Amino acid sequence: MSSPTSPMAPPRSFIWSRRIFLTLLTGFVLVPVYVMLSSSLKPLSDVTGKFRWLPSGLTIRPYIDIWSTVPLAKYFMNSLIVSVAATVCSVVIAVFAAYAVSRYEFRGKRVFTVTVLSTQMFPGILFLLPLFLLYVNIGNATGIALFGSRGGLILTYLTFSLPFSIWMLIGYFDSVPKDLDEAALVDGCGPLGALLRVVVPAAIPGIVAVAVYAFMTAWGEVLFASVMTNDSTRTLAVGLQGYSTLNDVYWNQIMAASLVVSVPVVAGFLLLQRYLVAGLTAGAVK
């Protein structure tokens, strides 16, 4: 005998509609991944020919050749250094800035918050030429090579990852009770000690969400990296163009390299997923 249907249960039509929609959405997401994976395991002649859903033969040769066709290891290291450095700088600066805005009252606080958020309204290409001219002029005047260097690219990524990081952490710090700060101050901690020993541990989910955002932004950025780098500082997002030559396009190696460079981001997201979800939803319900 079947159990009675709960009066709060959704109608069967809604359940089946949801199943169909989720199935189509899953296929929409997984089909391109399957095409990339299958193409990366085919010889180049099979990839450039008529597409087959089931490969006639599999080979791991593209995964071996990607390291010699272009200096992928050097591009990988450049992207890793730039992304990690930009992430660390963005998180550290955003923590102190967001804590000051969240906990203290000062003149121009609202203007600062609105200004930080309004920077996200402008397209990135709007800042490309000013930053290029600024880096070149600084290099000519001081000898500090910002254009074509990793340091210049890190500063560039901070210009659009830091404002959002500050704005996001302000909302998260607002959700952390100020009683924790006061209790830490009573126990003998100064403002810095209260931040580092009490508030930061309580705000780990929000900080992780900011770190993931900053890392992903720097890891896959193409526009600024294509202008602000040279042969020695080129990143992965730009270096993948090297698989396209005047004579041929190594599609199987492009697919293989794209999957390889996606591993750090996917692995980091899976490891930090619970912190990321908690950080993004913080303050939604109070």
Secondary structure, 3 states (H helix, E strand, C coil): CCCCCCCCCCCHHHHHHHHHHHHHHHHHHHHHHHHHHHHHCCCHHHHHCCCCCCCCCCCCHHHHHHHHHCCHHHHHHHHHHHHHHHHHHHHHHHHHHHHHHHHCCCCCHHHHHHHHHHHHHCCCHHHHHHHHHHHHHHHHHHCCCCCCCHHHHHHHHHHHHHHHHHHHHHHHHHHCCHHHHHHHHHCCCCHHHHHHHHHHHHCHHHHHHHHHHHHHHHHCCCHHHHHHCCCCCCCHHHHHHHHECCCCECHHHHHHHHHHHHHHHHHHHHHCHHHHHHHHHCCCCC
